[in-house]
Amino acid sequence: MTSESTLPPVVLTQLAPHTPHETWSGQVVG
């Protein structure tokens, strides 16, 4: 099973470009 395309929001937050409030695209999500 590949979990690369099914990462939980927590992992996405840790791998954020700068701050936890930004997504991979650099958009502020809160």
TIRO-2110 file (N, C-alpha, C; in Angstrom, 1 decimal):
// TIRO-2110
0.8, -1.2, 0.0, N, 1, A
0.0, 0.0, 0.0, CA, 1, A
0.9, 1.3, 0.0, C, 1, A
0.5, 2.2, -0.9, N, 2, A
1.3, 3.4, -0.9, CA, 2, A
0.6, 4.6, -0.2, C, 2, A
1.3, 5.2, 0.7, N, 3, A
0.7, 6.2, 1.5, CA, 3, A
1.2, 7.6, 1.1, C, 3, A
1.8, 7.6, -0.1, N, 4, A
2.4, 8.9, -0.6, CA, 4, A
1.3, 9.9, -1.0, C, 4, A
0.3, 9.4, -1.6, N, 5, A
-0.8, 10.3, -2.1, CA, 5, A
-1.9, 10.3, -1.1, C, 5, A
-1.8, 9.6, 0.0, N, 6, A
-2.8, 9.6, 1.0, CA, 6, A
-2.3, 10.0, 2.4, C, 6, A
-1.5, 11.1, 2.4, N, 7, A
-0.9, 11.6, 3.6, CA, 7, A
-1.9, 12.4, 4.4, C, 7, A
-2.0, 12.2, 5.7, N, 8, A
-2.9, 12.9, 6.6, CA, 8, A
-2.5, 14.3, 6.7, C, 8, A
-3.5, 15.2, 7.1, N, 9, A
-3.3, 16.6, 7.2, CA, 9, A
-2.1, 17.0, 8.1, C, 9, A
-1.9, 16.1, 9.1, N, 10, A
-0.8, 16.3, 10.1, CA, 10, A
0.6, 16.3, 9.4, C, 10, A
0.7, 15.3, 8.5, N, 11, A
2.0, 15.2, 7.8, CA, 11, A
2.2, 16.3, 6.8, C, 11, A
1.1, 16.8, 6.2, N, 12, A
1.2, 17.9, 5.3, CA, 12, A
1.6, 19.2, 6.0, C, 12, A
1.2, 19.2, 7.3, N, 13, A
1.5, 20.4, 8.1, CA, 13, A
3.0, 20.4, 8.4, C, 13, A
3.5, 19.2, 8.7, N, 14, A
4.9, 19.1, 9.1, CA, 14, A
5.8, 19.4, 7.9, C, 14, A
5.3, 19.1, 6.7, N, 15, A
6.1, 19.2, 5.5, CA, 15, A
5.8, 20.5, 4.8, C, 15, A
5.1, 21.4, 5.5, N, 16, A
4.8, 22.7, 4.9, CA, 16, A
6.0, 23.5, 4.6, C, 16, A
6.0, 24.3, 3.5, N, 17, A
7.1, 25.2, 3.1, CA, 17, A
7.7, 26.0, 4.2, C, 17, A
6.8, 26.7, 4.9, N, 18, A
7.3, 27.6, 5.9, CA, 18, A
6.6, 27.4, 7.2, C, 18, A
5.4, 27.9, 7.3, N, 19, A
4.6, 27.8, 8.6, CA, 19, A
3.5, 26.8, 8.4, C, 19, A
3.1, 26.2, 9.5, N, 20, A
2.0, 25.2, 9.5, CA, 20, A
0.7, 25.7, 8.9, C, 20, A
0.6, 27.0, 8.8, N, 21, A
-0.6, 27.6, 8.3, CA, 21, A
-0.6, 27.7, 6.8, C, 21, A
0.5, 27.2, 6.2, N, 22, A
0.6, 27.3, 4.7, CA, 22, A
0.7, 26.0, 4.1, C, 22, A
0.1, 25.8, 2.9, N, 23, A
0.1, 24.6, 2.2, CA, 23, A
1.3, 24.4, 1.3, C, 23, A
1.4, 23.3, 0.6, N, 24, A
2.5, 23.1, -0.3, CA, 24, A
2.5, 24.2, -1.4, C, 24, A
1.4, 24.7, -1.7, N, 25, A
1.3, 25.8, -2.7, CA, 25, A
1.6, 27.1, -2.2, C, 25, A
1.8, 27.2, -0.8, N, 26, A
2.1, 28.5, -0.2, CA, 26, A
0.9, 29.3, 0.1, C, 26, A
-0.3, 28.6, 0.1, N, 27, A
-1.5, 29.3, 0.4, CA, 27, A
-1.8, 29.2, 1.9, C, 27, A
-2.2, 30.3, 2.5, N, 28, A
-2.5, 30.4, 3.9, CA, 28, A
-3.9, 29.7, 4.2, C, 28, A
-3.9, 28.7, 5.0, N, 29, A
-5.1, 28.0, 5.2, CA, 29, A
-5.7, 28.3, 6.6, C, 29, A
-5.2, 29.3, 7.2, N, 30, A
-5.7, 29.7, 8.5, CA, 30, A
-4.6, 30.2, 9.4, C, 30, A
END
